[in-house]
Amino acid sequence: MRTHKSLLICFLILSLFLHISHLTDSIRAISHQINKLFDYVDQYELLMVLTYSINIVSVLTGSIGLVLYFRNKKILNKWLMSFILIENYRTIITIPSMLRFPADYFQAPSKVGFMYYIYLTAMVLTLVFTINYFIRIKTLEKEYSDTGNTTLSTSRRARLVNYIIDLLIIGGISFDKFYVLKQSIALRYVFVICFVAYYLFCEALYGRSLGKICTNTIVARTNHFSYRIIIRTLARMIPFEQLSFLSKKSQGWHDRISKTYLYVLK
C-alpha cells in the first residue's frame, strides 16, 4: 500500500510541475480573453476564460495539497484530493477523444515537443495508480463511516454550492475538449458526455465530486454502490431535476430514485 501511495504522489508531483510550466501561458490567455470581453460579451470567450482558469485552480490545489501532505502524510487532504479529481477527470475524458480522433493528439514530437508525450503518459499512469490506491483503501468515506463521524446532510445551500462548483468544472473541461476537437462534435453533446463521466467517475470511486470536497460532504457507501451511482447519475439528466430540492424534503430526485444519501463529514 505504501508503494502504491508513493508512486501516486510521484506522478501527481510530475503532473503538477508540467502544469506549472504552462501556468504563465494560462494567465496570459485569460488576460487576453478578458480584454476582448470589454469589446463585446461572447459565450465562447467566457468559456475560454473558464477553461484556462481551471488550469490555474489545478495548480493551486495541487501545490497546497502536496505541501500539506508532506507536513502530515497520514491522509490525502482536501486540496490534494481536489487536484487528483481534476487530473483524473481530464484523463478519462481525454482518452476516448484520443482513440476517436488520434490525429488531433498524436503528432510528431518535433511539432508538439517531447514534454507533451511525457504529460500524456503521466496522465494515464496517475489515473491507473489513483484507481488502484482508492480501490485498496475502499475510499476515504469508509474511513469516516467506520468511526461514525458522519451526519445526514439537510443543507440546500451545500447542495447548491456543490452543483455550481461541479458545473463550472464540467463546463470548462467540456469546452476544452470541444475546442481541441476543432468543434467536430456539437458542444451540447460534449457537455452531456463530460457531465455523465464526471459524476460516474467521481462518485463511484471517491463518493465525492469537487463540490462535495469543498462542502465536506460525501455520498454514503451502501450495498450495490456502483449500480446506485449509475442510477444517481442518470437521474440527474431528468429535466428540471435541480428544482426537486425546492420541495420540503432535503433529498433531490437523483437521491430518492437511486436510494442514496449525502452525509456531512465531521
Disulfide bonds with the S-S distance in Angstrom:
none
